[in-house]
C-alpha cells in the first residue's frame, strides 16, 4: 500500500528493509518453509491436546492403544465408546482433526507443489 501511495505522490515511502521483506515474501522456498514450520507447530499442539483429552477419557495405556489400533469409534458420533471424556471433548477433537488435516495438506502443498 505504501508503494502505491508513494507512486501516486511521487515519493519513496519504502525503505531498503521493506524491499527485502517484499522480496523474501515472494520467494517460494521461504513461503514453503514458513508453512512447514507452522504445520509442525500445529502438529505438536494437536497431538498434545488430543493426548490430554484421551488421558482424561481413558483409564489405562492399554485402552489408548486399543483406540489407536481401531478407529471404528469415530463412526458412533458421540463420546460413548470413544477415548474422549464427554460429547463436548469428542466434538472438539473431531472438528479439530478435520481442520488439522486440511491445514496440514494446505501447508505442505507449498513444499510439494512450489510456484515456479
Secondary structure by P-SEA (a helix, b strand, c coil): caaaaaaaaccccccaaaaaaaaaaacaaaaaaaaaaaaaaaaaaaaaaaaaaaaaacccaaaaaaaaacccccccccccccccccaaaaaaaaaaaaaaaaaaaaaacccccccc
